[in-house]
Structures are given as C-alpha cells and as structure tokens.
C-alpha cells in the first residue's frame, strides 16, 4: 500500500467516526440535559449516570465532532491516539454503569437514566473500536506501520489548527460560571482575537498581536496575529447579521493578496467563528478557498468553527 492509499483510508475512517458522532450528538446533548437528578430522576446511579452523560457529550463534541485528516488531526497517528484514549475512558464508564445495573434487586431500584446512558456509551465504544480497526487495517500493509510515516511532532500550522478545533468548546466552558458571576461571552471579532491569541500563547512563545504590515496594492493594515519565528499570520473573522459568506470571501481574498506580498510570513491561517451558523456549508466554504493557489504563500488554511 502506498502512503497516499494509507492517507485515503485513514481519512475514510475519520469520516466514519465523524458521521456517527454527528448523528448521535443531539441524543447525547438531550441525555446530558434531561438526565439531571434535578429533573426528578432518582434511584441508584442517578448522579453518576448524569455525570457520565455530561462527560460523553462534552468529550465527543470537543474532540470528535470533526475527525478530518489533516484539518482536525494532523496525522492518522494523532487521530488513532485520541481514539484510543476515548476507548479507554468509555470502557471504564461502561464497566461502572454495568456495575450499577448488576446491583438491582427487589429492594434496590436503579435510576432509569443508567441503562440509557449505558446504551450511549456502548454505542460510542463500538463506533470508536470499529474506527480503530479501520485505521489498523490501513496501516497493516505499510512498511513500518503508520507511526513510521507520521512519527514527527505536529507542525506549527497543525498546532494552530488544533486550537481552532478546540475553540468552540473553550467558549462553551467560559459561559458556565458560578451563579454569582456573569458568563464570559464571545460576541464579536475582537473577542475572538483576544481569546485565540491567549490560547496561542500556550504552544508558541512569540505571539505578536496587531503587527503592522507594509502597503501593497490592496492597502495596508495590521496582521491580527503574527507568529514571527514560525512565519505564520493568523487572521480572525466572526460572522454577524451583515457579514455572511459573500462578504467573508471578499475579505479573505483581500487577505490572500495582502499577505502573499509580505516578507515576514509565508503561511496564512484564517479562523472564522460562526456562532450564529450564518454559513450554510462551512466545509464547502473552507474547501473552495483552500483550493485556490496563492502566489507567495506556501500554505493556507481556513477553519470555520461554530
């Protein structure tokens, strides 16, 4: 099997897992909300079932709602590692829920949320194990296995991509604060830039906000963020009532022209935060723009997240 075939089969495995999670995410969300003991559920295991349902929802939403390679996971090996961690956690939760189920007697009533949560955990484990099997089959005929091909650490662009992938879950967590404190809201492009730059400060040491850019034919301005040692510019967009797909394409095309002429960067990452789901086809939006050839830029990535 060639490296290209291995990548193609690994991508298929990623889409398999992504399809399952997308199909079940609404059920996971409903189970997490409705299994709360505050809704009136009682019996043995009610609290634990709710905690597991909440964790399953957040875990899969944060890490597996998008499973594309390399957009969401830099390599098949990185995806396989994340899946294995998920499987390990699911097995522990399955065993704990089954342990609660086994305690049912005439005198001990099990909360009805326990078998419901157990079904969600078991189904997700089956999908994850099937995906791991597909990845294993893809690498079996590759000399040295998949790890031999993708043993290198993530590239700087892959690290930025990982931050983009986790951004919505970070926003969701910021909204959940104590009742005495106001939730932290991300309402516009400046908020997006502020939070994203803070997250960039974890893997990157030299994060330069609002870096001036030289003039070109389309004008001049400031790069939202420059990672100078890595030669990466990160630009941020946030959809709103008067900024949809057409206007965004125009802005990003102008970014292409501006940064293709800059000496300090040769990679551009555009992060589009779409909390109101103004973009009807985010994957198509990404693909259309990334398929363009941009002179002067070695790599361009567009990431739309909601």
Secondary structure, DSSP 4 states (H G I P E B T S, - for coil): --HHHHHHHHHHHHHHHHHHHHHHHHHHHHHHHHT-GGGT--SBTHHHHHHHHHHHHHHHHHHTS---BTTTBSSHHHHHHHHHHHHHHHHHHHHHHHHHHTT--SS-PBPHHHHHHHHHHHHHHHHHHHHHHHHHHHHHTSTTHHHHHS-SPPPHHHHHHHHHHHHHHHHHHHH---TTS------SHHHHHHHHHHHHHHH-S--EEEEEEEEETTEEEEEEEEETTTTEEEEEEE-BTTB-HHHHHHHHHHHHHHHHT-SS-SEEEEEEE-TT---S-HHHHHHHHHTS--TT-SEEEEEEE-
